[in-house]
Amino acid sequence: MLLIAVAGVGEGMAQERSVPYWASIATGNALLRTGPERTYPATWRYRRRDLPVQVVQVYGNWRRIREQDGTEGWMLATLLSATRTAVVTGDAAAPMHADPSAGSSLNWRAEPGVVGRISKCESDWCLFDVGGKRGYVQVEHIYGVDAGEVVE
């Protein structure tokens, strides 16, 4: 009986994530608040789902998130998704290659501000999917993945 209880505790702890970690906005209507309660004023309303954010603090059902521009605020955990996404940064389109190599053929170019899903990253290249158009993008061209991070 004791072994079952210990095993149950381990499973619950394994589901907890340590901060910081990446998440994405799960809905097209999410409020960013100044504090971790509904009584705190909203500072922003997100109308675009899948935007990548970094979770920097956990307080109950609330997550303190950091946006691409450095803005921080609190959001209900249910408004966030574990789906990995990224947004193209910079002033120029990001090349999307057939393979994780600058010498591989060019599949597409993604304009700054384009949001896509990340399915894997290795050696500072990520497989980036924008509405079914896929290609490898260098991490330096996107926000939503840490340099050197491996995503499987």
N, CA, C and O atoms as a DFTB+ gen file, in Angstrom:
608 C
 N C O
     1  1       0.821      -1.193       0.000
     2  2       0.000       0.000       0.000
     3  2       0.865       1.256       0.000
     4  3       0.565       2.224      -0.699
     5  1       1.919       1.236       0.774
     6  2       2.824       2.376       0.839
     7  2       3.494       2.621      -0.507
     8  3       3.671       3.774      -0.900
     9  1       3.866       1.571      -1.215
    10  2       4.505       1.715      -2.518
    11  2       3.579       2.384      -3.523
    12  3       4.034       3.187      -4.337
    13  1       2.319       2.076      -3.484
    14  2       1.347       2.692      -4.389
    15  2       1.244       4.186      -4.110
    16  3       1.202       4.987      -5.044
    17  1       1.204       4.564      -2.861
    18  2       1.114       5.982      -2.505
    19  2       2.351       6.735      -2.971
    20  3       2.230       7.842      -3.496
    21  1       3.522       6.170      -2.796
    22  2       4.759       6.824      -3.229
    23  2       4.784       6.957      -4.740
    24  3       5.181       8.002      -5.255
    25  1       4.368       5.921      -5.465
    26  2       4.338       5.974      -6.926
    27  2       3.378       7.056      -7.398
    28  3       3.669       7.760      -8.365
    29  1       2.241       7.199      -6.732
    30  2       1.280       8.229      -7.106
    31  2       1.834       9.623      -6.941
    32  3       1.579      10.493      -7.775
    33  1       2.594       9.857      -5.874
    34  2       3.201      11.169      -5.653
    35  2       4.189      11.482      -6.759
    36  3       4.231      12.612      -7.246
    37  1       4.983      10.505      -7.164
    38  2       5.977      10.714      -8.218
    39  2       5.342      11.097      -9.539
    40  3       5.857      11.962     -10.248
    41  1       4.226      10.463      -9.880
    42  2       3.555      10.782     -11.128
    43  2       3.043      12.213     -11.123
    44  3       3.158      12.914     -12.129
    45  1       2.481      12.656     -10.006
    46  2       1.979      14.024      -9.919
    47  2       3.096      15.039     -10.038
    48  3       2.940      16.071     -10.691
    49  1       4.218      14.749      -9.412
    50  2       5.345      15.675      -9.464
    51  2       5.937      15.746     -10.866
    52  3       6.417      16.799     -11.285
    53  1       5.907      14.631     -11.595
    54  2       6.467      14.611     -12.940
    55  2       5.667      15.507     -13.878
    56  3       6.205      15.988     -14.876
    57  1       4.388      15.739     -13.573
    58  2       3.553      16.565     -14.433
    59  2       3.795      18.059     -14.215
    60  3       3.407      18.871     -15.056
    61  1       4.422      18.431     -13.118
    62  2       4.714      19.836     -12.854
    63  2       5.907      20.266     -13.696
    64  3       6.844      19.492     -13.892
    65  1       5.874      21.486     -14.188
    66  2       6.967      22.002     -15.009
    67  2       7.710      23.063     -14.231
    68  3       7.109      23.859     -13.509
    69  1       9.014      23.070     -14.382
    70  2       9.799      24.103     -13.714
    71  2       9.898      25.316     -14.636
    72  3       9.938      25.175     -15.858
    73  1       9.936      26.479     -14.055
    74  2      10.015      27.724     -14.823
    75  2      11.482      28.110     -15.008
    76  3      12.321      27.753     -14.181
    77  1      11.796      28.817     -16.060
    78  2      10.889      29.248     -17.133
    79  2      10.646      28.121     -18.141
    80  3      11.470      27.221     -18.298
    81  1       9.492      28.193     -18.822
    82  2       9.202      27.268     -19.913
    83  2       8.338      27.990     -20.946
    84  3       7.725      29.018     -20.658
    85  1       8.305      27.435     -22.144
    86  2       7.554      28.037     -23.242
    87  2       6.143      27.475     -23.307
    88  3       5.918      26.294     -23.045
    89  1       5.208      28.329     -23.656
    90  2       3.808      27.957     -23.855
    91  2       3.272      28.815     -24.999
    92  3       4.006      29.618     -25.577
    93  1       2.009      28.646     -25.319
    94  2       1.380      29.490     -26.335
    95  2      -0.023      29.859     -25.874
    96  3      -0.625      29.164     -25.055
    97  1      -0.529      30.953     -26.407
    98  2      -1.885      31.397     -26.087
    99  2      -2.856      30.396     -26.725
   100  3      -2.777      30.135     -27.925
   101  1      -3.762      29.841     -25.930
   102  2      -4.637      28.757     -26.389
   103  2      -5.917      29.236     -27.059
   104  3      -6.600      28.447     -27.712
   105  1      -6.250      30.493     -26.912
   106  2      -7.542      30.981     -27.396
   107  2      -7.389      32.357     -28.044
   108  3      -6.392      33.048     -27.833
   109  1      -8.372      32.735     -28.818
   110  2      -8.361      34.047     -29.454
   111  2      -8.965      35.136     -28.591
   112  3      -9.268      36.222     -29.085
   113  1      -9.146      34.859     -27.301
   114  2      -9.685      35.857     -26.380
   115  2      -9.120      35.588     -24.984
   116  3      -9.746      34.905     -24.173
   117  1      -7.938      36.130     -24.716
   118  2      -7.260      35.890     -23.438
   119  2      -6.820      37.222     -22.841
   120  3      -6.289      38.084     -23.542
   121  1      -7.046      37.381     -21.539
   122  2      -6.678      38.618     -20.851
   123  2      -5.358      38.472     -20.110
   124  3      -5.102      37.457     -19.463
   125  1      -4.530      39.496     -20.215
   126  2      -3.304      39.608     -19.433
   127  2      -3.612      40.567     -18.290
   128  3      -4.102      41.672     -18.523
   129  1      -3.331      40.154     -17.059
   130  2      -3.675      40.953     -15.879
   131  2      -2.429      41.385     -15.119
   132  3      -1.344      40.833     -15.303
   133  1      -2.609      42.387     -14.260
   134  2      -1.490      42.908     -13.464
   135  2      -1.155      42.022     -12.275
   136  3      -0.080      42.159     -11.692
   137  1      -2.054      41.114     -11.904
   138  2      -1.829      40.217     -10.775
   139  2      -2.551      38.902     -10.965
   140  3      -3.348      38.762     -11.892
   141  1      -2.281      37.924     -10.090
   142  2      -2.813      36.576     -10.249
   143  2      -4.203      36.349      -9.643
   144  3      -4.402      35.409      -8.873
   145  1      -5.133      37.185      -9.984
   146  2      -6.543      37.028      -9.584
   147  2      -7.400      37.764     -10.610
   148  3      -6.927      38.686     -11.275
   149  1      -8.656      37.356     -10.734
   150  2      -9.569      38.039     -11.669
   151  2      -9.876      39.472     -11.236
   152  3     -10.346      40.274     -12.043
   153  1      -9.617      39.797      -9.982
   154  2      -9.880      41.149      -9.486
   155  2      -8.828      42.153      -9.954
   156  3      -9.067      43.360      -9.897
   157  1      -7.686      41.686     -10.409
   158  2      -6.657      42.599     -10.920
   159  2      -7.061      43.096     -12.301
   160  3      -7.664      42.353     -13.076
   161  1      -6.733      44.343     -12.614
   162  2      -7.131      44.878     -13.920
   163  2      -6.402      44.193     -15.079
   164  3      -5.249      43.778     -14.962
   165  1      -7.112      44.094     -16.191
   166  2      -6.521      43.557     -17.420
   167  2      -5.753      44.678     -18.109
   168  3      -6.232      45.808     -18.198
   169  1      -4.574      44.358     -18.589
   170  2      -3.766      45.343     -19.310
   171  2      -3.767      45.084     -20.809
   172  3      -3.415      45.961     -21.597
   173  1      -4.163      43.875     -21.201
   174  2      -4.139      43.538     -22.619
   175  2      -5.113      42.407     -22.890
   176  3      -5.296      41.526     -22.050
   177  1      -5.739      42.428     -24.064
   178  2      -6.598      41.329     -24.514
   179  2      -5.971      40.750     -25.778
   180  3      -5.794      41.452     -26.774
   181  1      -5.641      39.473     -25.725
   182  2      -5.077      38.783     -26.890
   183  2      -6.211      38.295     -27.772
   184  3      -7.134      37.634     -27.296
   185  1      -6.147      38.614     -29.039
   186  2      -7.158      38.197     -30.006
   187  2      -6.590      37.180     -30.996
   188  3      -7.270      36.765     -31.934
   189  1      -5.345      36.791     -30.773
   190  2      -4.674      35.883     -31.698
   191  2      -4.144      34.683     -30.927
   192  3      -3.310      34.841     -30.036
   193  1      -4.607      33.509     -31.251
   194  2      -4.133      32.315     -30.562
   195  2      -2.780      31.879     -31.132
   196  3      -2.358      32.345     -32.190
   197  1      -2.127      30.997     -30.425
   198  2      -0.841      30.398     -30.795
   199  2       0.362      31.318     -30.625
   200  3       1.477      30.921     -30.966
   201  1       0.181      32.524     -30.113
   202  2       1.348      33.376     -29.876
   203  2       2.225      32.738     -28.794
   204  3       1.712      32.310     -27.760
   205  1       3.537      32.669     -29.021
   206  2       4.415      32.076     -28.014
   207  2       4.656      33.030     -26.850
   208  3       4.811      34.236     -27.040
   209  1       4.686      32.475     -25.650
   210  2       5.003      33.242     -24.441
   211  2       5.901      32.380     -23.562
   212  3       5.911      31.154     -23.668
   213  1       6.641      33.037     -22.707
   214  2       7.475      32.306     -21.761
   215  2       6.854      32.425     -20.375
   216  3       6.606      33.531     -19.894
   217  1       6.606      31.294     -19.737
   218  2       6.075      31.275     -18.375
   219  2       7.256      31.434     -17.429
   220  3       8.188      30.630     -17.443
   221  1       7.208      32.489     -16.598
   222  2       8.336      32.792     -15.708
   223  2       8.005      32.601     -14.234
   224  3       8.903      32.611     -13.392
   225  1       6.710      32.424     -13.910
   226  2       6.319      32.215     -12.518
   227  2       4.969      31.513     -12.478
   228  3       4.120      31.731     -13.343
   229  1       4.776      30.669     -11.469
   230  2       3.520      29.947     -11.271
   231  2       2.969      30.317      -9.905
   232  3       3.697      30.326      -8.913
   233  1       1.661      30.625      -9.860
   234  2       0.977      30.923      -8.603
   235  2      -0.411      30.305      -8.697
   236  3      -1.310      30.894      -9.297
   237  1      -0.596      29.133      -8.114
   238  2      -1.881      28.442      -8.211
   239  2      -2.231      28.159      -9.656
   240  3      -1.446      27.555     -10.386
   241  1      -3.430      28.600     -10.076
   242  2      -3.876      28.407     -11.461
   243  2      -3.442      29.535     -12.384
   244  3      -3.902      29.611     -13.523
   245  1      -2.576      30.402     -11.916
   246  2      -2.130      31.562     -12.685
   247  2      -0.685      31.394     -13.125
   248  3       0.123      30.766     -12.440
   249  1      -0.374      31.975     -14.290
   250  2       0.982      31.945     -14.817
   251  2       1.413      33.368     -15.160
   252  3       0.704      34.100     -15.851
   253  1       2.584      33.740     -14.664
   254  2       3.169      35.022     -15.061
   255  2       3.920      34.755     -16.358
   256  3       4.813      33.909     -16.408
   257  1       3.547      35.486     -17.410
   258  2       4.148      35.251     -18.719
   259  2       4.942      36.463     -19.178
   260  3       4.707      37.592     -18.750
   261  1       5.887      36.189     -20.061
   262  2       6.686      37.246     -20.692
   263  2       6.454      37.157     -22.197
   264  3       6.548      36.089     -22.802
   265  1       6.146      38.319     -22.781
   266  2       5.919      38.411     -24.220
   267  2       7.230      38.679     -24.947
   268  3       8.279      38.882     -24.335
   269  1       7.135      38.673     -26.254
   270  2       8.286      38.921     -27.118
   271  2       8.950      40.266     -26.829
   272  3      10.176      40.372     -26.885
   273  1       8.161      41.291     -26.523
   274  2       8.728      42.624     -26.279
   275  2       9.172      42.828     -24.831
   276  3       9.611      43.918     -24.466
   277  1       9.060      41.782     -24.004
   278  2       9.484      41.872     -22.610
   279  2       8.373      42.179     -21.625
   280  3       8.584      42.102     -20.415
   281  1       7.189      42.526     -22.123
   282  2       6.047      42.793     -21.248
   283  2       5.711      41.547     -20.443
   284  3       5.721      40.435     -20.971
   285  1       5.412      41.741     -19.151
   286  2       5.019      40.624     -18.292
   287  2       3.661      40.892     -17.669
   288  3       3.285      42.040     -17.432
   289  1       2.932      39.821     -17.408
   290  2       1.641      39.910     -16.753
   291  2       1.151      38.521     -16.415
   292  3       1.827      37.529     -16.689
   293  1      -0.037      38.451     -15.812
   294  2      -0.592      37.192     -15.322
   295  2      -1.743      36.722     -16.196
   296  3      -2.559      37.518     -16.659
   297  1      -1.793      35.400     -16.414
   298  2      -2.842      34.800     -17.223
   299  2      -3.253      33.471     -16.586
   300  3      -2.416      32.750     -16.042
   301  1      -4.539      33.158     -16.659
   302  2      -5.017      31.862     -16.178
   303  2      -4.344      30.739     -16.965
   304  3      -4.188      30.833     -18.182
   305  1      -3.952      29.693     -16.273
   306  2      -3.275      28.562     -16.911
   307  2      -4.138      27.928     -17.998
   308  3      -3.605      27.417     -18.984
   309  1      -5.460      27.952     -17.837
   310  2      -6.351      27.344     -18.830
   311  2      -6.346      28.090     -20.161
   312  3      -6.825      27.562     -21.164
   313  1      -5.815      29.303     -20.184
   314  2      -5.733      30.082     -21.418
   315  2      -4.424      29.843     -22.158
   316  3      -4.179      30.424     -23.215
   317  1      -3.583      28.978     -21.587
   318  2      -2.293      28.654     -22.192
   319  2      -2.277      27.206     -22.656
   320  3      -2.975      26.352     -22.108
   321  1      -1.474      26.950     -23.667
   322  2      -1.327      25.612     -24.226
   323  2       0.139      25.201     -24.187
   324  3       1.030      26.048     -24.255
   325  1       0.386      23.902     -24.077
   326  2       1.754      23.379     -24.132
   327  2       2.248      23.262     -25.571
   328  3       3.414      22.938     -25.795
   329  1       1.383      23.520     -26.546
   330  2       1.781      23.462     -27.950
   331  2       2.896      24.463     -28.203
   332  3       2.767      25.642     -27.873
   333  1       3.989      23.991     -28.789
   334  2       5.126      24.868     -29.052
   335  2       4.899      25.641     -30.346
   336  3       4.645      25.064     -31.404
   337  1       4.998      26.946     -30.232
   338  2       4.856      27.827     -31.384
   339  2       5.997      28.826     -31.375
   340  3       6.731      28.946     -30.395
   341  1       6.132      29.540     -32.479
   342  2       7.142      30.589     -32.575
   343  2       6.625      31.654     -33.524
   344  3       5.732      31.405     -34.334
   345  1       7.200      32.850     -33.414
   346  2       6.859      33.952     -34.303
   347  2       8.151      34.437     -34.953
   348  3       9.189      34.539     -34.300
   349  1       8.070      34.732     -36.245
   350  2       9.237      35.216     -36.982
   351  2       9.554      36.632     -36.529
   352  3       8.664      37.479     -36.447
   353  1      10.823      36.885     -36.236
   354  2      11.277      38.189     -35.760
   355  2      12.152      38.865     -36.819
   356  3      12.457      38.284     -37.861
   357  1      12.538      40.082     -36.531
   358  2      13.448      40.811     -37.414
   359  2      12.715      41.605     -38.469
   360  3      11.493      41.756     -38.426
   361  1      13.486      42.114     -39.423
   362  2      12.938      42.961     -40.483
   363  2      12.801      42.248     -41.819
   364  3      12.183      42.775     -42.744
   365  1      13.372      41.055     -41.926
   366  2      13.363      40.335     -43.200
   367  2      12.686      38.979     -43.030
   368  3      12.576      38.454     -41.922
   369  1      12.239      38.431     -44.144
   370  2      11.614      37.107     -44.133
   371  2      12.632      36.053     -43.706
   372  3      13.811      36.135     -44.047
   373  1      12.156      35.067     -42.957
   374  2      13.017      33.969     -42.497
   375  2      12.968      32.834     -43.515
   376  3      11.884      32.366     -43.865
   377  1      14.130      32.386     -43.993
   378  2      14.144      31.254     -44.924
   379  2      13.713      29.962     -44.228
   380  3      14.140      29.670     -43.111
   381  1      12.863      29.199     -44.905
   382  2      12.417      27.894     -44.409
   383  2      13.006      26.836     -45.338
   384  3      12.558      26.679     -46.474
   385  1      14.012      26.112     -44.847
   386  2      14.771      25.162     -45.657
   387  2      14.193      23.751     -45.597
   388  3      13.451      23.407     -44.676
   389  1      14.545      22.939     -46.597
   390  2      14.107      21.546     -46.662
   391  2      14.752      20.706     -45.569
   392  3      14.144      19.754     -45.079
   393  1      15.961      21.043     -45.189
   394  2      16.708      20.330     -44.156
   395  2      17.321      21.344     -43.201
   396  3      17.404      22.527     -43.529
   397  1      17.754      20.895     -42.014
   398  2      18.359      21.831     -41.049
   399  2      19.787      22.219     -41.433
   400  3      20.750      21.906     -40.734
   401  1      19.887      22.909     -42.565
   402  2      21.183      23.345     -43.076
   403  2      20.971      24.536     -44.002
   404  3      20.051      24.535     -44.820
   405  1      21.817      25.545     -43.874
   406  2      21.699      26.733     -44.727
   407  2      21.947      26.390     -46.191
   408  3      21.508      27.120     -47.079
   409  1      22.645      25.288     -46.450
   410  2      22.929      24.872     -47.820
   411  2      21.821      24.054     -48.460
   412  3      21.897      23.744     -49.649
   413  1      20.793      23.697     -47.699
   414  2      19.699      22.895     -48.266
   415  2      18.752      23.783     -49.071
   416  3      18.786      25.009     -48.967
   417  1      17.913      23.140     -49.871
   418  2      17.008      23.909     -50.732
   419  2      16.005      24.713     -49.904
   420  3      15.625      24.330     -48.797
   421  1      15.600      25.823     -50.476
   422  2      14.668      26.736     -49.816
   423  2      13.237      26.325     -50.161
   424  3      12.863      26.283     -51.333
   425  1      12.444      26.022     -49.140
   426  2      11.033      25.659     -49.351
   427  2      10.152      26.895     -49.426
   428  3       9.352      27.048     -50.349
   429  1      10.310      27.780     -48.438
   430  2       9.452      28.949     -48.284
   431  2      10.221      30.066     -47.601
   432  3      11.361      29.889     -47.173
   433  1       9.576      31.216     -47.507
   434  2      10.053      32.322     -46.677
   435  2       8.870      32.768     -45.823
   436  3       7.751      32.910     -46.317
   437  1       9.134      32.986     -44.541
   438  2       8.079      33.429     -43.623
   439  2       8.358      34.874     -43.220
   440  3       9.442      35.188     -42.728
   441  1       7.399      35.730     -43.426
   442  2       7.540      37.155     -43.134
   443  2       7.570      37.415     -41.626
   444  3       7.041      36.617     -40.852
   445  1       8.183      38.523     -41.203
   446  2       8.166      38.888     -39.780
   447  2       6.722      38.974     -39.260
   448  3       5.842      39.518     -39.927
   449  1       6.501      38.432     -38.067
   450  2       5.172      38.431     -37.472
   451  2       4.381      37.164     -37.735
   452  3       3.358      36.931     -37.092
   453  1       4.839      36.339     -38.671
   454  2       4.147      35.083     -38.965
   455  2       4.336      34.122     -37.795
   456  3       5.443      33.966     -37.279
   457  1       3.241      33.481     -37.382
   458  2       3.267      32.518     -36.278
   459  2       3.113      31.115     -36.850
   460  3       2.277      30.875     -37.721
   461  1       3.924      30.198     -36.353
   462  2       3.851      28.808     -36.791
   463  2       4.076      27.869     -35.627
   464  3       4.418      28.291     -34.522
   465  1       3.880      26.598     -35.889
   466  2       4.072      25.578     -34.852
   467  2       5.445      24.936     -35.001
   468  3       5.946      24.720     -36.104
   469  1       6.024      24.645     -33.857
   470  2       7.335      24.008     -33.780
   471  2       7.120      22.540     -33.419
   472  3       6.454      22.231     -32.431
   473  1       7.686      21.636     -34.222
   474  2       7.546      20.219     -33.876
   475  2       8.852      19.611     -33.385
   476  3       8.831      18.656     -32.609
   477  1       9.972      20.142     -33.817
   478  2      11.252      19.679     -33.282
   479  2      12.324      20.724     -33.539
   480  3      12.271      21.475     -34.513
   481  1      13.301      20.753     -32.636
   482  2      14.441      21.663     -32.760
   483  2      15.699      20.919     -32.349
   484  3      15.690      20.120     -31.413
   485  1      16.777      21.195     -33.062
   486  2      18.069      20.614     -32.742
   487  2      19.143      21.429     -33.451
   488  3      18.960      21.860     -34.590
   489  1      20.248      21.631     -32.775
   490  2      21.388      22.360     -33.346
   491  2      20.981      23.728     -33.877
   492  3      21.437      24.146     -34.942
   493  1      20.120      24.428     -33.132
   494  2      19.654      25.775     -33.470
   495  2      18.858      25.863     -34.771
   496  3      18.810      26.918     -35.404
   497  1      18.232      24.749     -35.170
   498  2      17.287      24.712     -36.282
   499  2      15.978      24.120     -35.772
   500  3      15.988      23.159     -35.002
   501  1      14.848      24.691     -36.198
   502  2      13.536      24.178     -35.790
   503  2      12.682      23.883     -37.017
   504  3      12.694      24.633     -37.994
   505  1      11.941      22.779     -36.951
   506  2      10.963      22.483     -37.989
   507  2       9.736      23.347     -37.695
   508  3       9.092      23.200     -36.657
   509  1       9.429      24.241     -38.618
   510  2       8.442      25.303     -38.447
   511  2       7.315      25.050     -39.435
   512  3       7.569      24.903     -40.631
   513  1       6.080      24.996     -38.962
   514  2       4.920      24.718     -39.803
   515  2       3.965      25.901     -39.752
   516  3       3.464      26.273     -38.690
   517  1       3.726      26.482     -40.917
   518  2       2.803      27.612     -41.031
   519  2       1.669      27.185     -41.964
   520  3       1.809      27.233     -43.186
   521  1       0.559      26.772     -41.385
   522  2      -0.589      26.365     -42.189
   523  2      -0.292      25.238     -43.165
   524  3      -0.815      25.234     -44.280
   525  1       0.541      24.281     -42.764
   526  2       0.875      23.148     -43.623
   527  2       2.118      23.342     -44.469
   528  3       2.606      22.389     -45.075
   529  1       2.629      24.537     -44.519
   530  2       3.882      24.802     -45.232
   531  2       5.011      24.658     -44.216
   532  3       5.094      25.416     -43.249
   533  1       5.887      23.665     -44.452
   534  2       6.896      23.325     -43.458
   535  2       8.302      23.561     -43.984
   536  3       8.575      23.460     -45.180
   537  1       9.178      23.878     -43.047
   538  2      10.590      24.013     -43.365
   539  2      11.378      24.275     -42.101
   540  3      10.817      24.627     -41.063
   541  1      12.682      24.100     -42.199
   542  2      13.563      24.339     -41.057
   543  2      13.996      25.800     -41.030
   544  3      14.437      26.355     -42.035
   545  1      13.859      26.404     -39.857
   546  2      14.207      27.812     -39.648
   547  2      15.272      27.879     -38.556
   548  3      15.211      27.141     -37.572
   549  1      16.242      28.764     -38.736
   550  2      17.244      28.958     -37.694
   551  2      16.613      29.671     -36.504
   552  3      15.795      30.576     -36.672
   553  1      17.000      29.255     -35.301
   554  2      16.452      29.806     -34.059
   555  2      16.633      31.321     -33.990
   556  3      15.800      32.009     -33.400
   557  1      17.685      31.846     -34.571
   558  2      17.942      33.293     -34.511
   559  2      16.864      34.114     -35.218
   560  3      16.790      35.326     -35.019
   561  1      16.022      33.472     -36.046
   562  2      14.968      34.176     -36.786
   563  2      13.597      34.099     -36.128
   564  3      12.625      34.641     -36.655
   565  1      13.508      33.424     -34.968
   566  2      12.201      33.234     -34.341
   567  2      12.257      33.493     -32.839
   568  3      13.311      33.391     -32.211
   569  1      11.089      33.832     -32.277
   570  2      10.907      33.950     -30.831
   571  2       9.978      32.823     -30.413
   572  3       8.907      32.642     -30.992
   573  1      10.398      32.061     -29.399
   574  2       9.592      30.963     -28.897
   575  2      10.426      29.731     -28.588
   576  3       9.908      28.718     -28.118
   577  1      11.727      29.828     -28.858
   578  2      12.661      28.731     -28.610
   579  2      13.962      29.343     -28.112
   580  3      14.405      30.376     -28.614
   581  1      14.568      28.704     -27.127
   582  2      15.863      29.167     -26.626
   583  2      16.988      28.652     -27.512
   584  3      16.903      27.546     -28.047
   585  1      18.037      29.444     -27.670
   586  2      19.218      29.008     -28.414
   587  2      19.758      27.735     -27.775
   588  3      19.908      27.659     -26.556
   589  1      20.045      26.745     -28.596
   590  2      20.576      25.481     -28.106
   591  2      19.534      24.526     -27.557
   592  3      19.871      23.402     -27.184
   593  1      18.271      24.943     -27.499
   594  2      17.214      24.082     -26.950
   595  2      16.905      22.927     -27.905
   596  3      16.878      23.101     -29.124
   597  1      16.676      21.763     -27.337
   598  2      16.254      20.595     -28.106
   599  2      14.770      20.369     -27.836
   600  3      14.354      20.235     -26.685
   601  1      13.981      20.328     -28.900
   602  2      12.546      20.058     -28.807
   603  2      12.285      18.782     -29.592
   604  3      12.700      18.658     -30.745
   605  1      11.597      17.836     -28.968
   606  2      11.299      16.565     -29.652
   607  2       9.818      16.376     -29.813
   608  3       9.380      15.366     -30.365
